[in-house]
């Protein structure tokens, strides 16, 4: 029993950083998921604005305001106007940017 003295402290010292890392990654993952949802909502709104004929500055402004993202492109495919945007994950990991694309029916112009 004397040889086991301090082993609980050593185990605790190893486990605590691992638990903190798991909690931090979980919170970061949830934050990134929330940002993805906001990006999708912003791109959908931007596609509706672009389909109405709003200026491209206004389309980019809505994506930046809702999700902190940037518009990568606005394309027309028949009667659809599609907007593609991306936003950083803001996690301290080498992950790709979040991306979203949405289309809206053109106003007939």
FENCORJO-V824428 format. One record per pair of residues at least 12 apart in sequence whose ideal C-beta (glycine too) atoms are under 7 Angstrom apart, sorted by the first residue. I is the first residue (numbers start at 1). J is the second residue. Records with the same first field share a line. If there is no record, write none. Layout:
I: J ; J
This chain:
28: 91
32: 89 ; 91 ; 98
35: 67 ; 87 ; 98
36: 98
38: 66 ; 67
39: 67 ; 69 ; 85 ; 87 ; 98 ; 100
40: 100 ; 102
41: 66
42: 62 ; 63 ; 66 ; 67 ; 69 ; 85
43: 63 ; 83 ; 85 ; 100 ; 101 ; 102
44: 102
45: 62 ; 66
46: 59 ; 62 ; 63 ; 71 ; 83 ; 85
47: 81 ; 82 ; 83 ; 102 ; 103 ; 104
48: 104
49: 62
50: 74 ; 81 ; 83
51: 81 ; 104 ; 105 ; 106 ; 107
52: 107
53: 107 ; 109
56: 74
59: 71 ; 74 ; 83
63: 85
67: 87
68: 87
69: 85 ; 86 ; 87
70: 85 ; 86
71: 83 ; 85
72: 84 ; 85 ; 86
79: 105 ; 106
80: 103 ; 104 ; 105 ; 106
81: 103 ; 104 ; 106
82: 101 ; 102 ; 103
83: 102
84: 101
85: 100
86: 98 ; 99
